Amino acid sequence: MPFQKGNKLGFKPQNNEPFDKRPICFNVRVGVREKLKTVPDWQERLRECVDKLLEDMDKQ
């Protein structure tokens, strides 16, 4: 059964800003993936790190 559009049980971002539909993928060292998934709220924290990295680039 397909997932119906407009379903209230669907994923909702914590902020009102929509995410890009194309994910960023990169390789990590062996074991990092499993360790990363144990960190609470790791996806949002990683997004914040990327934003800070981009801010630092703008300052240069």
N, C-alpha and C positions, 0 to 999 in steps of 0.2 A: 504494500500500500504506500503510495507516494506521500511525502510530507506536504501538508497543505500550507499554502502561503497565508500569512497573516495569523498563524497559529500562535496563541499566547504563551505556549510552552517553548517556543524557539529561543535560540541564543540571542541575548541582548548585551551589547557592550556596557561596561560600567560607566563610561562617559557618553556624551551625546555625539561625539565625533565618530563618523563611520570609519571602518577599517578598509584598507585597500583589498580588493578581491584576489590579488596576486600575492602569494606569500614570498618571503625572502627565505631562501634555503642556503645553508652552508654546512660544511663538514666540520666535525669536532673530533678530538682525540678519543680513543677507545675508553669507554666508561663514563664519559662526561654526560652523555644523553640520559643515562639512568640516574646519575647524581642530580642533574638539573631538575628532573621530574619530581624529586623528593623535596625541593624547595617550595615552600608555600607561596602561592601567587606569582610563580616564576615568569609567566608570560608577561604580565603587566610590569613587573620589575625589569625585565629585559627590554621592554619597549621604552621605559624611562631611561635606561642606560643608553639606548640608541639615540634618543632625543638629546641627551646630554652630550654624547659624542658629536652629534651634528652641530650643537650650539658651540662647542669648543672649536670646531673646524671653522665656523663663521667668524670667530674672534681672531683667527690667525690672519 
